[in-house]
Amino acid sequence: MASPAQVEAMIKTGLPDAIVQVRDPRGTGDHYEVVVVSAEFAGQSRVRQHQIVYTAVQSAMASGEIHALQLDTKTPQEWQATTSA
């Protein structure tokens, strides 16, 4: 099992500028809801943004530490628009 802090650290290793929020809604330590905000997402499709995040957590997914990851990816501009609305 991976802790929310470990999931956040893995993502930040792959995306050092990222703002990462991790929730474990089931409390099981293997299903997570994650919001990732990164300038690296600018100009990328949503699919490509998710691929970037999945690459960062690939080893934990492959080992079964993380079973499911629900992603919400945003650029800093998108994040600012949603938090100020």
ABEGO torsion letter per residue (X at the ends): XBBAAAAAAAAAAABAABBBBBBBAAGAGABBBBBBBBAAABGBBAAAAAAAAAAAAAAAAAAGABABBBBBBBBAAAAAAAAAX
